[in-house]
Amino acid sequence: MSLINRFISEQGKILSRRINRLTLKQQRLITLAIKQARILSFLPFRNYENEKQFQAQSISIITGSRPRKNRHIPQLTEKYNSNQNLRNNNRNLSSDC
């Protein structure tokens, strides 16, 4: 079980191949072993103790005040406005005919 626990995150998720530094074949075998251990009740499907701590941290991050980034890009809005003006002028011309 200590070997299998090395390949599981604190929340009980299976870690990716890149983090584990395993080959594809090894990752498949580890995944099968973890799933079998969960079915046989050697491992929980979720780690509720760490999940509660994780949720508390994420809620504090979400509710905390952060300054918003200024997403105004003048070059794009000027280009957009000029395109809008051209469309409106074309509509006015077509309605006059």
Biopython code that builds the backbone (N, CA, C, O; Angstrom):
import numpy as np
from Bio.PDB.StructureBuilder import StructureBuilder

atoms = [
    (1, "MET", "N", (0.826, -1.195, 0.000)),
    (1, "MET", "CA", (0.000, 0.000, 0.000)),
    (1, "MET", "C", (0.872, 1.262, 0.000)),
    (1, "MET", "O", (0.493, 2.271, -0.595)),
    (2, "SER", "N", (2.017, 1.213, 0.652)),
    (2, "SER", "CA", (2.875, 2.403, 0.662)),
    (2, "SER", "C", (3.407, 2.704, -0.732)),
    (2, "SER", "O", (3.627, 3.865, -1.076)),
    (3, "LEU", "N", (3.612, 1.670, -1.534)),
    (3, "LEU", "CA", (4.060, 1.875, -2.917)),
    (3, "LEU", "C", (2.959, 2.537, -3.743)),
    (3, "LEU", "O", (3.224, 3.463, -4.510)),
    (4, "ILE", "N", (1.741, 2.064, -3.587)),
    (4, "ILE", "CA", (0.617, 2.616, -4.353)),
    (4, "ILE", "C", (0.322, 4.046, -3.913)),
    (4, "ILE", "O", (-0.042, 4.877, -4.745)),
    (5, "ASN", "N", (0.471, 4.352, -2.627)),
    (5, "ASN", "CA", (0.191, 5.697, -2.131)),
    (5, "ASN", "C", (1.116, 6.753, -2.726)),
    (5, "ASN", "O", (0.770, 7.934, -2.736)),
    (6, "ARG", "N", (2.278, 6.354, -3.220)),
    (6, "ARG", "CA", (3.184, 7.313, -3.851)),
    (6, "ARG", "C", (2.617, 7.874, -5.144)),
    (6, "ARG", "O", (3.018, 8.955, -5.578)),
    (7, "PHE", "N", (1.691, 7.158, -5.764)),
    (7, "PHE", "CA", (1.151, 7.549, -7.070)),
    (7, "PHE", "C", (-0.231, 8.192, -6.964)),
    (7, "PHE", "O", (-0.922, 8.358, -7.969)),
    (8, "ILE", "N", (-0.632, 8.553, -5.744)),
    (8, "ILE", "CA", (-1.945, 9.162, -5.522)),
    (8, "ILE", "C", (-1.735, 10.526, -4.866)),
    (8, "ILE", "O", (-0.882, 10.678, -3.993)),
    (9, "SER", "N", (-2.528, 11.522, -5.299)),
    (9, "SER", "CA", (-2.430, 12.859, -4.721)),
    (9, "SER", "C", (-3.097, 12.878, -3.348)),
    (9, "SER", "O", (-3.667, 11.881, -2.904)),
    (10, "GLU", "N", (-3.013, 14.037, -2.683)),
    (10, "GLU", "CA", (-3.624, 14.174, -1.359)),
    (10, "GLU", "C", (-5.139, 14.057, -1.418)),
    (10, "GLU", "O", (-5.768, 13.626, -0.452)),
    (11, "GLN", "N", (-5.733, 14.441, -2.557)),
    (11, "GLN", "CA", (-7.183, 14.345, -2.707)),
    (11, "GLN", "C", (-7.638, 12.947, -3.111)),
    (11, "GLN", "O", (-8.838, 12.680, -3.172)),
    (12, "GLY", "N", (-6.690, 12.054, -3.389)),
    (12, "GLY", "CA", (-7.027, 10.689, -3.759)),
    (12, "GLY", "C", (-7.054, 10.468, -5.255)),
    (12, "GLY", "O", (-7.517, 9.424, -5.713)),
    (13, "LYS", "N", (-6.566, 11.430, -6.033)),
    (13, "LYS", "CA", (-6.552, 11.294, -7.486)),
    (13, "LYS", "C", (-5.261, 10.620, -7.938)),
    (13, "LYS", "O", (-4.222, 10.745, -7.291)),
    (14, "ILE", "N", (-5.342, 9.908, -9.048)),
    (14, "ILE", "CA", (-4.172, 9.263, -9.618)),
    (14, "ILE", "C", (-3.320, 10.337, -10.290)),
    (14, "ILE", "O", (-3.816, 11.108, -11.112)),
    (15, "LEU", "N", (-2.047, 10.381, -9.938)),
    (15, "LEU", "CA", (-1.146, 11.373, -10.514)),
    (15, "LEU", "C", (-0.807, 11.021, -11.959)),
    (15, "LEU", "O", (-0.825, 9.852, -12.344)),
    (16, "SER", "N", (-0.500, 12.035, -12.747)),
    (16, "SER", "CA", (-0.226, 11.815, -14.171)),
    (16, "SER", "C", (1.135, 11.161, -14.382)),
    (16, "SER", "O", (1.962, 11.072, -13.475)),
    (17, "ARG", "N", (1.327, 10.715, -15.598)),
    (17, "ARG", "CA", (2.562, 10.049, -15.981)),
    (17, "ARG", "C", (3.763, 10.970, -15.863)),
    (17, "ARG", "O", (4.849, 10.544, -15.469)),
    (18, "ARG", "N", (3.562, 12.228, -16.205)),
    (18, "ARG", "CA", (4.673, 13.181, -16.171)),
    (18, "ARG", "C", (5.147, 13.427, -14.747)),
    (18, "ARG", "O", (6.345, 13.573, -14.502)),
    (19, "ILE", "N", (4.220, 13.472, -13.821)),
    (19, "ILE", "CA", (4.593, 13.689, -12.422)),
    (19, "ILE", "C", (5.264, 12.441, -11.859)),
    (19, "ILE", "O", (6.254, 12.537, -11.133)),
    (20, "ASN", "N", (4.725, 11.274, -12.195)),
    (20, "ASN", "CA", (5.266, 10.019, -11.684)),
    (20, "ASN", "C", (6.544, 9.595, -12.389)),
    (20, "ASN", "O", (7.310, 8.784, -11.868)),
    (21, "ARG", "N", (6.770, 10.148, -13.581)),
    (21, "ARG", "CA", (7.913, 9.755, -14.421)),
    (21, "ARG", "C", (7.893, 8.267, -14.711)),
    (21, "ARG", "O", (8.876, 7.557, -14.498)),
    (22, "LEU", "N", (6.751, 7.811, -15.201)),
    (22, "LEU", "CA", (6.586, 6.414, -15.561)),
    (22, "LEU", "C", (6.401, 6.284, -17.067)),
    (22, "LEU", "O", (6.031, 7.239, -17.749)),
    (23, "THR", "N", (6.663, 5.092, -17.564)),
    (23, "THR", "CA", (6.354, 4.825, -18.965)),
    (23, "THR", "C", (4.851, 4.579, -19.078)),
    (23, "THR", "O", (4.157, 4.425, -18.073)),
    (24, "LEU", "N", (4.365, 4.544, -20.309)),
    (24, "LEU", "CA", (2.938, 4.328, -20.523)),
    (24, "LEU", "C", (2.493, 2.974, -19.956)),
    (24, "LEU", "O", (1.438, 2.870, -19.331)),
    (25, "LYS", "N", (3.297, 1.957, -20.177)),
    (25, "LYS", "CA", (2.969, 0.615, -19.690)),
    (25, "LYS", "C", (2.930, 0.584, -18.156)),
    (25, "LYS", "O", (2.033, -0.019, -17.566)),
    (26, "GLN", "N", (3.907, 1.236, -17.519)),
    (26, "GLN", "CA", (3.948, 1.277, -16.059)),
    (26, "GLN", "C", (2.758, 2.049, -15.493)),
    (26, "GLN", "O", (2.177, 1.655, -14.482)),
    (27, "GLN", "N", (2.398, 3.167, -16.162)),
    (27, "GLN", "CA", (1.259, 3.960, -15.691)),
    (27, "GLN", "C", (-0.030, 3.167, -15.767)),
    (27, "GLN", "O", (-0.863, 3.246, -14.864)),
    (28, "ARG", "N", (-0.204, 2.406, -16.829)),
    (28, "ARG", "CA", (-1.410, 1.572, -16.948)),
    (28, "ARG", "C", (-1.472, 0.535, -15.832)),
    (28, "ARG", "O", (-2.537, 0.294, -15.263)),
    (29, "LEU", "N", (-0.335, -0.077, -15.519)),
    (29, "LEU", "CA", (-0.313, -1.076, -14.450)),
    (29, "LEU", "C", (-0.599, -0.438, -13.093)),
    (29, "LEU", "O", (-1.324, -1.014, -12.280)),
    (30, "ILE", "N", (-0.041, 0.739, -12.840)),
    (30, "ILE", "CA", (-0.306, 1.439, -11.580)),
    (30, "ILE", "C", (-1.779, 1.810, -11.478)),
    (30, "ILE", "O", (-2.394, 1.659, -10.422)),
    (31, "THR", "N", (-2.348, 2.304, -12.595)),
    (31, "THR", "CA", (-3.760, 2.674, -12.604)),
    (31, "THR", "C", (-4.637, 1.474, -12.293)),
    (31, "THR", "O", (-5.580, 1.581, -11.509)),
    (32, "LEU", "N", (-4.338, 0.338, -12.896)),
    (32, "LEU", "CA", (-5.103, -0.889, -12.610)),
    (32, "LEU", "C", (-4.957, -1.293, -11.140)),
    (32, "LEU", "O", (-5.936, -1.680, -10.502)),
    (33, "ALA", "N", (-3.748, -1.203, -10.610)),
    (33, "ALA", "CA", (-3.523, -1.576, -9.208)),
    (33, "ALA", "C", (-4.294, -0.651, -8.266)),
    (33, "ALA", "O", (-4.865, -1.107, -7.276)),
    (34, "ILE", "N", (-4.309, 0.638, -8.573)),
    (34, "ILE", "CA", (-5.037, 1.595, -7.728)),
    (34, "ILE", "C", (-6.536, 1.319, -7.781)),
    (34, "ILE", "O", (-7.211, 1.332, -6.752)),
    (35, "LYS", "N", (-7.050, 1.073, -8.976)),
    (35, "LYS", "CA", (-8.483, 0.804, -9.113)),
    (35, "LYS", "C", (-8.872, -0.497, -8.407)),
    (35, "LYS", "O", (-9.927, -0.570, -7.778)),
    (36, "GLN", "N", (-8.034, -1.511, -8.508)),
    (36, "GLN", "CA", (-8.319, -2.765, -7.808)),
    (36, "GLN", "C", (-8.265, -2.563, -6.297)),
    (36, "GLN", "O", (-9.088, -3.122, -5.571)),
    (37, "ALA", "N", (-7.306, -1.770, -5.814)),
    (37, "ALA", "CA", (-7.207, -1.505, -4.376)),
    (37, "ALA", "C", (-8.432, -0.746, -3.879)),
    (37, "ALA", "O", (-8.889, -0.972, -2.758)),
    (38, "ARG", "N", (-8.960, 0.143, -4.696)),
    (38, "ARG", "CA", (-10.170, 0.873, -4.309)),
    (38, "ARG", "C", (-11.363, -0.066, -4.238)),
    (38, "ARG", "O", (-12.167, 0.013, -3.310)),
    (39, "ILE", "N", (-11.478, -0.952, -5.215)),
    (39, "ILE", "CA", (-12.601, -1.901, -5.234)),
    (39, "ILE", "C", (-12.520, -2.849, -4.041)),
    (39, "ILE", "O", (-13.543, -3.195, -3.451)),
    (40, "LEU", "N", (-11.305, -3.270, -3.687)),
    (40, "LEU", "CA", (-11.114, -4.186, -2.566)),
    (40, "LEU", "C", (-11.081, -3.470, -1.215)),
    (40, "LEU", "O", (-10.824, -4.098, -0.188)),
    (41, "SER", "N", (-11.337, -2.172, -1.211)),
    (41, "SER", "CA", (-11.413, -1.336, -0.002)),
    (41, "SER", "C", (-10.070, -1.162, 0.700)),
    (41, "SER", "O", (-10.037, -0.889, 1.900)),
    (42, "PHE", "N", (-8.984, -1.313, -0.014)),
    (42, "PHE", "CA", (-7.685, -0.999, 0.563)),
    (42, "PHE", "C", (-7.424, 0.506, 0.496)),
    (42, "PHE", "O", (-6.719, 1.066, 1.335)),
    (43, "LEU", "N", (-8.004, 1.146, -0.515)),
    (43, "LEU", "CA", (-7.879, 2.601, -0.691)),
    (43, "LEU", "C", (-9.269, 3.204, -0.788)),
    (43, "LEU", "O", (-10.171, 2.588, -1.355)),
    (44, "PRO", "N", (-9.454, 4.402, -0.242)),
    (44, "PRO", "CA", (-10.750, 5.069, -0.417)),
    (44, "PRO", "C", (-10.847, 5.660, -1.824)),
    (44, "PRO", "O", (-9.831, 5.966, -2.449)),
    (45, "PHE", "N", (-12.071, 5.817, -2.313)),
    (45, "PHE", "CA", (-12.264, 6.458, -3.604)),
    (45, "PHE", "C", (-11.954, 7.944, -3.498)),
    (45, "PHE", "O", (-11.491, 8.558, -4.460)),
    (46, "ARG", "N", (-12.212, 8.526, -2.320)),
    (46, "ARG", "CA", (-11.904, 9.924, -2.055)),
    (46, "ARG", "C", (-11.292, 10.026, -0.677)),
    (46, "ARG", "O", (-11.582, 9.224, 0.210)),
    (47, "ASN", "N", (-10.437, 11.025, -0.509)),
    (47, "ASN", "CA", (-9.867, 11.286, 0.799)),
    (47, "ASN", "C", (-10.610, 12.484, 1.383)),
    (47, "ASN", "O", (-10.265, 13.632, 1.102)),
    (48, "TYR", "N", (-11.625, 12.213, 2.193)),
    (48, "TYR", "CA", (-12.522, 13.259, 2.678)),
    (48, "TYR", "C", (-11.836, 14.243, 3.625)),
    (48, "TYR", "O", (-12.183, 15.424, 3.635)),
    (49, "GLU", "N", (-10.869, 13.780, 4.422)),
    (49, "GLU", "CA", (-10.201, 14.678, 5.367)),
    (49, "GLU", "C", (-9.424, 15.754, 4.620)),
    (49, "GLU", "O", (-9.559, 16.940, 4.922)),
    (50, "ASN", "N", (-8.623, 15.354, 3.660)),
    (50, "ASN", "CA", (-7.849, 16.329, 2.895)),
    (50, "ASN", "C", (-8.739, 17.128, 1.963)),
    (50, "ASN", "O", (-8.433, 18.279, 1.652)),
    (51, "GLU", "N", (-9.842, 16.532, 1.511)),
    (51, "GLU", "CA", (-10.758, 17.241, 0.617)),
    (51, "GLU", "C", (-11.424, 18.411, 1.331)),
    (51, "GLU", "O", (-11.621, 19.469, 0.733)),
    (52, "LYS", "N", (-11.773, 18.232, 2.605)),
    (52, "LYS", "CA", (-12.378, 19.326, 3.374)),
    (52, "LYS", "C", (-11.395, 20.480, 3.528)),
    (52, "LYS", "O", (-11.778, 21.644, 3.409)),
    (53, "GLN", "N", (-10.129, 20.162, 3.791)),
    (53, "GLN", "CA", (-9.110, 21.210, 3.900)),
    (53, "GLN", "C", (-8.925, 21.904, 2.562)),
    (53, "GLN", "O", (-8.792, 23.127, 2.506)),
    (54, "PHE", "N", (-8.915, 21.131, 1.486)),
    (54, "PHE", "CA", (-8.741, 21.686, 0.149)),
    (54, "PHE", "C", (-9.905, 22.609, -0.202)),
    (54, "PHE", "O", (-9.693, 23.678, -0.776)),
    (55, "GLN", "N", (-11.138, 22.207, 0.139)),
    (55, "GLN", "CA", (-12.301, 23.042, -0.139)),
    (55, "GLN", "C", (-12.255, 24.333, 0.674)),
    (55, "GLN", "O", (-12.602, 25.398, 0.164)),
    (56, "ALA", "N", (-11.834, 24.246, 1.918)),
    (56, "ALA", "CA", (-11.742, 25.441, 2.752)),
    (56, "ALA", "C", (-10.725, 26.421, 2.177)),
    (56, "ALA", "O", (-10.954, 27.630, 2.193)),
    (57, "GLN", "N", (-9.609, 25.913, 1.671)),
    (57, "GLN", "CA", (-8.602, 26.778, 1.064)),
    (57, "GLN", "C", (-9.129, 27.412, -0.209)),
    (57, "GLN", "O", (-8.920, 28.602, -0.445)),
    (58, "SER", "N", (-9.816, 26.620, -1.038)),
    (58, "SER", "CA", (-10.311, 27.163, -2.305)),
    (58, "SER", "C", (-11.411, 28.191, -2.066)),
    (58, "SER", "O", (-11.514, 29.161, -2.817)),
    (59, "ILE", "N", (-12.235, 27.999, -1.034)),
    (59, "ILE", "CA", (-13.285, 28.979, -0.729)),
    (59, "ILE", "C", (-12.654, 30.276, -0.255)),
    (59, "ILE", "O", (-13.113, 31.355, -0.631)),
    (60, "SER", "N", (-11.614, 30.195, 0.560)),
    (60, "SER", "CA", (-10.962, 31.425, 1.030)),
    (60, "SER", "C", (-10.287, 32.146, -0.130)),
    (60, "SER", "O", (-10.221, 33.375, -0.140)),
    (61, "ILE", "N", (-9.795, 31.407, -1.088)),
    (61, "ILE", "CA", (-9.180, 32.029, -2.260)),
    (61, "ILE", "C", (-10.245, 32.718, -3.097)),
    (61, "ILE", "O", (-10.025, 33.824, -3.591)),
    (62, "ILE", "N", (-11.396, 32.079, -3.262)),
    (62, "ILE", "CA", (-12.465, 32.633, -4.089)),
    (62, "ILE", "C", (-13.066, 33.875, -3.441)),
    (62, "ILE", "O", (-13.305, 34.871, -4.124)),
    (63, "THR", "N", (-13.315, 33.830, -2.131)),
    (63, "THR", "CA", (-13.971, 34.943, -1.455)),
    (63, "THR", "C", (-13.022, 36.094, -1.173)),
    (63, "THR", "O", (-13.476, 37.214, -0.942)),
    (64, "GLY", "N", (-11.719, 35.852, -1.185)),
    (64, "GLY", "CA", (-10.760, 36.925, -0.931)),
    (64, "GLY", "C", (-10.813, 37.961, -2.048)),
    (64, "GLY", "O", (-11.058, 37.620, -3.205)),
    (65, "SER", "N", (-10.581, 39.234, -1.700)),
    (65, "SER", "CA", (-10.655, 40.282, -2.705)),
    (65, "SER", "C", (-9.326, 40.382, -3.434)),
    (65, "SER", "O", (-8.261, 40.435, -2.819)),
    (66, "ARG", "N", (-9.412, 40.407, -4.743)),
    (66, "ARG", "CA", (-8.242, 40.572, -5.589)),
    (66, "ARG", "C", (-8.527, 41.694, -6.564)),
    (66, "ARG", "O", (-9.664, 41.849, -7.008)),
    (67, "PRO", "N", (-7.523, 42.475, -6.904)),
    (67, "PRO", "CA", (-7.755, 43.498, -7.916)),
    (67, "PRO", "C", (-7.966, 42.845, -9.274)),
    (67, "PRO", "O", (-7.269, 41.894, -9.628)),
    (68, "ARG", "N", (-8.920, 43.353, -10.027)),
    (68, "ARG", "CA", (-9.201, 42.807, -11.347)),
    (68, "ARG", "C", (-8.211, 43.343, -12.350)),
    (68, "ARG", "O", (-7.760, 44.484, -12.250)),
    (69, "LYS", "N", (-7.879, 42.525, -13.303)),
    (69, "LYS", "CA", (-6.972, 42.949, -14.352)),
    (69, "LYS", "C", (-7.723, 43.828, -15.340)),
    (69, "LYS", "O", (-8.897, 43.598, -15.629)),
    (70, "ASN", "N", (-7.043, 44.819, -15.843)),
    (70, "ASN", "CA", (-7.632, 45.690, -16.845)),
    (70, "ASN", "C", (-7.536, 44.993, -18.193)),
    (70, "ASN", "O", (-6.447, 44.851, -18.750)),
    (71, "ARG", "N", (-8.656, 44.569, -18.704)),
    (71, "ARG", "CA", (-8.671, 43.799, -19.944)),
    (71, "ARG", "C", (-8.931, 44.679, -21.169)),
    (71, "ARG", "O", (-9.125, 44.169, -22.272)),
    (72, "HIS", "N", (-8.935, 45.987, -20.974)),
    (72, "HIS", "CA", (-9.193, 46.901, -22.067)),
    (72, "HIS", "C", (-7.960, 46.991, -22.962)),
    (72, "HIS", "O", (-6.883, 47.380, -22.509)),
    (73, "ILE", "N", (-8.122, 46.631, -24.224)),
    (73, "ILE", "CA", (-7.038, 46.706, -25.183)),
    (73, "ILE", "C", (-7.444, 47.734, -26.227)),
    (73, "ILE", "O", (-8.307, 47.448, -27.056)),
    (74, "PRO", "N", (-6.849, 48.919, -26.211)),
    (74, "PRO", "CA", (-7.314, 49.996, -27.086)),
    (74, "PRO", "C", (-7.181, 49.687, -28.569)),
    (74, "PRO", "O", (-8.033, 50.100, -29.356)),
    (75, "GLN", "N", (-6.124, 48.963, -28.977)),
    (75, "GLN", "CA", (-5.938, 48.692, -30.395)),
    (75, "GLN", "C", (-7.094, 47.873, -30.959)),
    (75, "GLN", "O", (-7.594, 48.150, -32.050)),
    (76, "LEU", "N", (-7.508, 46.868, -30.208)),
    (76, "LEU", "CA", (-8.578, 45.998, -30.686)),
    (76, "LEU", "C", (-9.919, 46.716, -30.687)),
    (76, "LEU", "O", (-10.711, 46.540, -31.612)),
    (77, "THR", "N", (-10.184, 47.518, -29.670)),
    (77, "THR", "CA", (-11.478, 48.203, -29.613)),
    (77, "THR", "C", (-11.579, 49.262, -30.701)),
    (77, "THR", "O", (-12.659, 49.467, -31.257)),
    (78, "GLU", "N", (-10.470, 49.945, -31.020)),
    (78, "GLU", "CA", (-10.494, 50.929, -32.099)),
    (78, "GLU", "C", (-10.776, 50.252, -33.434)),
    (78, "GLU", "O", (-11.554, 50.752, -34.247)),
    (79, "LYS", "N", (-10.129, 49.102, -33.648)),
    (79, "LYS", "CA", (-10.338, 48.364, -34.889)),
    (79, "LYS", "C", (-11.787, 47.883, -34.972)),
    (79, "LYS", "O", (-12.413, 47.950, -36.030)),
    (80, "TYR", "N", (-12.315, 47.394, -33.839)),
    (80, "TYR", "CA", (-13.689, 46.920, -33.797)),
    (80, "TYR", "C", (-14.661, 48.063, -34.085)),
    (80, "TYR", "O", (-15.609, 47.897, -34.852)),
    (81, "ASN", "N", (-14.425, 49.216, -33.472)),
    (81, "ASN", "CA", (-15.306, 50.363, -33.676)),
    (81, "ASN", "C", (-15.276, 50.843, -35.120)),
    (81, "ASN", "O", (-16.315, 51.212, -35.668)),
    (82, "SER", "N", (-14.102, 50.843, -35.746)),
    (82, "SER", "CA", (-14.029, 51.273, -37.144)),
    (82, "SER", "C", (-14.774, 50.287, -38.040)),
    (82, "SER", "O", (-15.425, 50.698, -39.000)),
    (83, "ASN", "N", (-14.687, 48.991, -37.740)),
    (83, "ASN", "CA", (-15.431, 47.990, -38.517)),
    (83, "ASN", "C", (-16.933, 48.156, -38.319)),
    (83, "ASN", "O", (-17.702, 47.993, -39.267)),
    (84, "GLN", "N", (-17.363, 48.479, -37.095)),
    (84, "GLN", "CA", (-18.780, 48.707, -36.817)),
    (84, "GLN", "C", (-19.288, 49.915, -37.610)),
    (84, "GLN", "O", (-20.378, 49.879, -38.182)),
    (85, "ASN", "N", (-18.492, 50.971, -37.637)),
    (85, "ASN", "CA", (-18.892, 52.171, -38.378)),
    (85, "ASN", "C", (-19.039, 51.875, -39.863)),
    (85, "ASN", "O", (-19.979, 52.352, -40.499)),
    (86, "LEU", "N", (-18.123, 51.094, -40.418)),
    (86, "LEU", "CA", (-18.221, 50.729, -41.837)),
    (86, "LEU", "C", (-19.490, 49.934, -42.112)),
    (86, "LEU", "O", (-20.171, 50.171, -43.110)),
    (87, "ARG", "N", (-19.810, 48.990, -41.225)),
    (87, "ARG", "CA", (-21.031, 48.190, -41.408)),
    (87, "ARG", "C", (-22.277, 49.070, -41.343)),
    (87, "ARG", "O", (-23.193, 48.920, -42.151)),
    (88, "ASN", "N", (-22.304, 49.990, -40.375)),
    (88, "ASN", "CA", (-23.456, 50.879, -40.241)),
    (88, "ASN", "C", (-23.605, 51.771, -41.478)),
    (88, "ASN", "O", (-24.721, 51.998, -41.945)),
    (89, "ASN", "N", (-22.496, 52.275, -42.006)),
    (89, "ASN", "CA", (-22.539, 53.097, -43.210)),
    (89, "ASN", "C", (-23.054, 52.294, -44.399)),
    (89, "ASN", "O", (-23.835, 52.797, -45.208)),
    (90, "ASN", "N", (-22.612, 51.043, -44.500)),
    (90, "ASN", "CA", (-23.088, 50.193, -45.600)),
    (90, "ASN", "C", (-24.574, 49.927, -45.482)),
    (90, "ASN", "O", (-25.282, 49.905, -46.489)),
    (91, "ARG", "N", (-25.062, 49.724, -44.253)),
    (91, "ARG", "CA", (-26.499, 49.500, -44.059)),
    (91, "ARG", "C", (-27.300, 50.731, -44.443)),
    (91, "ARG", "O", (-28.358, 50.630, -45.065)),
    (92, "ASN", "N", (-26.789, 51.890, -44.069)),
    (92, "ASN", "CA", (-27.491, 53.129, -44.404)),
    (92, "ASN", "C", (-27.538, 53.340, -45.906)),
    (92, "ASN", "O", (-28.545, 53.808, -46.437)),
    (93, "LEU", "N", (-26.462, 53.001, -46.592)),
    (93, "LEU", "CA", (-26.429, 53.147, -48.045)),
    (93, "LEU", "C", (-27.394, 52.197, -48.722)),
    (93, "LEU", "O", (-28.072, 52.559, -49.683)),
    (94, "SER", "N", (-27.451, 50.960, -48.204)),
    (94, "SER", "CA", (-28.344, 49.974, -48.822)),
    (94, "SER", "C", (-29.821, 50.302, -48.562)),
    (94, "SER", "O", (-30.678, 49.993, -49.391)),
    (95, "SER", "N", (-30.119, 50.924, -47.422)),
    (95, "SER", "CA", (-31.503, 51.282, -47.129)),
    (95, "SER", "C", (-31.958, 52.479, -47.958)),
    (95, "SER", "O", (-33.153, 52.639, -48.203)),
    (96, "ASP", "N", (-31.015, 53.326, -48.396)),
    (96, "ASP", "CA", (-31.355, 54.478, -49.224)),
    (96, "ASP", "C", (-31.770, 54.076, -50.641)),
    (96, "ASP", "O", (-32.515, 54.802, -51.300)),
    (97, "CYS", "N", (-31.291, 52.930, -51.106)),
    (97, "CYS", "CA", (-31.571, 52.500, -52.489)),
    (97, "CYS", "C", (-32.949, 52.018, -52.678)),
    (97, "CYS", "O", (-33.320, 51.628, -53.785)),
]
sb = StructureBuilder()
sb.init_structure("model")
sb.init_model(0)
sb.init_chain("A")
sb.init_seg("    ")
for serial, (resi, resn, name, xyz) in enumerate(atoms, 1):
    if name == "N":
        sb.init_residue(resn, " ", resi, " ")
    sb.init_atom(name, np.array(xyz, "f"), 0.0, 1.0, " ", f" {name:<3s}", serial, name[0])
structure = sb.get_structure()
